[in-house]
């Protein structure tokens, strides 16, 4: 029986949900969260009605909730939403609503939200253009659209998506910053500003978060070690620090205005 991409996403992130509460494993999601909030800060308002698309455990929703009127966190994986709901209940946050739904077919009327954000989703979904189009559709005119994602640097050697899919079969395709901007423009929004940066992260916690099987993890490790020794480029830009293997992710924050 053929497994759809969405089914792969639900399967993989159901396995990973518990790990998202572990700051050691979830370093990429937690480390740059404050940086994203600073990027969003000029757009945040106490009257905002916010939607977080493909929210996962709703990390963004939870950190901005006290600064806006209401946040809706939508995700395809029930286990991720349940983890986020436990967190808001524990922290006494009462203005976040959790919704099970598809980012490519949002269950909301046109022009429903004053700010729409998605983080680490476009590289994961099968149809990133549909996600961006839906984000623009449910935004009120002049609303802020915030996209934060992994991107593929221009001119990188090797195929990082191949390694990413070995680690997590639900991984889709990393876009370039220009391609993300193109999707936003095609959806009728206008890009206003962007911020890009690289993050060198340790390999082992990344593999543990996804619960990558030991034989596959060994293969990934061997390929990165081989590249460091002069072998073929993997696209992961490996390095070593204190004897530990690392790799590099490129991040993009982009702010656009809905038409």
N, C-alpha and C positions, 0 to 999 in steps of 0.2 A: 504494500500500500504506500502510495506517495505521501510524503509528509510536506505540508505547506510551510512556507517561510514563517508565517505567523505561529504555526504550531511549534516550530523550532524555537522561536522567541519565548513562547510561554514555557516550554519544557526547560530551556536553559536558565531562564530567570526565576522559575520556581525553585530550581536547585540553588541558585545564587542568593535568593532573597535574604536568608538569615545572615549571610556574610556581609550584606550592606549595612548591618548594624555594628560591624567590627571595624573600627577606624584603622587598624593595622592592615587589613585586607582592602578596605575601601578608600585607600589614600587618594586616588584620583578624584573621586566624587566629593570628598570632604576637604581636601587641602586647598582647592581653588574656589570653594563655595563663597567665602567672604570676598574674594576678588571679583566674582561674578556679581555679587550684591552691590559692590561699589560701582561696577559698570552699569548696573540697572538703576542705581540710586536716583539719578536725575529724573527718571521716568516714574518712580514710585510716588503714590499719593494715597492719603488716608481714605479717599473715596473710591479707589480703584476696585473693580470687580475683575479678578484675575483668573486665567485658565493656564494651568501647567499641562502641556501635552506630552504624552509618553513619560509620565512623571516618575515611574518606578516607585520608590518608597517616599516620594514627595519631599525630598530634601530641600529643594528650592521653595516649595510652598510653605514648608514648616518654618524656614528662616525668615521669610518676608511676611508671614501671616499677621504679625502684630503691627505691621506698617501699612496695611491696606484694609479695605472693608471686608472682603471675602475672597477666598481662593478655592477653586475647584481643581482637584488633582485627578487626571484621567490616565489610565494605563490599561494595557491588554492583559497583564498577568495578575490574577487575583492575589497570589502569594505576596507580591511586592506591595500591593495596596494594603493588605492586611498588616504587613510590617510597619508601614507608614501610619496606619490608623492606631496601632498600639503605641507608637511614639507620641502622636499628638494627644492621645488620651492620658498618657503618662505625664506629659508636660503641661496639661491643662489648656491646650490650644483649642478653642471652640469654633473658630471661623474657617475651618478647612473641611471641605466636603470631598469624599472619595467616590469616584465613578469608574466602573469597569467599561471600557470602550475602545474603539479602534481609532487610532490617530488619523487614518486616511478617510474616515467617514464619521466626523464628530457629530454626536447626537444633540446639537444645539442649533438654534435658529441663527440666521445671519445677524451680524452686528450685535452680538450679545455681551462682549467683554471689552474692557478698556485697556487691558494689557494681556498679551498672550506670550508665553515663554515655553521653550523646549530645550532640554539639555541632554546631550549624548544620545540623540535619537536618530538623526538623519543617516548616520553611518550604519545603523542597525536595521532600518526598515527596508522593505522590498521596493517601495515607491516613495522616495523622499519628496519628489515634486508634488505628489498628492497631499502629503502632510503639510507642506508649506502653503499650498493652495487653500487647504481647510483652515489653517491658522489665520490666513488673511480673510477668509469668508466670515468667520465668527467674530472678527474684530470690528469694533466701531470705527468710523472714519476718524483718522488722526490717532488711533490707538497705537501703542508701542508693540512691536513684534521683536522679541529677543530670542536669538538662536545661539546656543553654546554647544560646540561639537568638536569632535576630533576631525582633523582635515589632513589631506595628503599634500605635503609641500611640493611646489612645482620642481620638477627635475630630479626627484628622489629616485635613486637606483634600486632595483629590486621591486618586489610586489608585496607590500606590507599586508594587504588584504588576505593573501594566502596564509600567512602566519597567523593573522587574527582569526581566520576561520578554523585553522587547526586547533587553536586554543578554545574557541567558542563557535560552534557550527552555525549559530544564528546571526553571526556578523554579516553585514551586507557589504557595502562599498564606501570607502572614505572619499568624499568629494574634495576638490580643491576649494580654497577660499573664493576664487572667482566663480566656480560652479555654484556654490551656495548663494552668492550674490545674484547670480543669474536666475535661480529658482525664485528668489524673493521678488525680483523685478518682474518675472513672468506672472507672478501671482497678483501683480498690481500694487505692490508696496514699493517704497523708496528707501534704499539703504542710506542711513545717515552717518554712521560711524562704526568702526570695527577695532578690535584689539586682538593681536595674535601673539602667542608665546609657545615655547617648547618646554616640555616637562620630562626630565630624565627620571625614570622610575625603576625600582628593583623588580627583577623578573619573578622571583619566587612568590611574593604575595599576589601578584597578578594572576599567576597560574592557580594558586590556591582559591582565590575568589571564584573562579569559574569551575572549580573542581575538575580541571582538565585531567584525564586519565594519565597515569604515570608514564606509560610508553609514549604517549603523544607529547607530554611535557619534556621527556628526555630528548625526543626528536627536535623540538623547538630549541631547547638548550644547545644541542649539538650544532644546529644550523647557525645560531648566533655566535657560538664559540668558533666555528669554522670561518665565519666572516671576519672575525677579529684576527684570525691567523692568516688572512689574505684570500679566503675563499669567496664564493659568489655573494653578492649583495642580497640581503633579505628585505630591504626597505625599512627595517626596524631600527637602524642606526645604533647598534649595540656598543656598549662600553663596559669597563670594569672599574669598580671603586671598592677599596678595602677587600679585594678578593671576591666581591659579589658581582654577578652579572646584572647589567641594567640595559634598558632600551629607551628610545625617545619617542614620545608622542607630541604631535603638534596640535595646539588648541586654537579655536577661533571663537571670539564673542562678536556678535553682530547685532546692531540695533537698526531697525527699520520702522517706518511709519506707514500704517495701513491707509490705502486710498479711500 
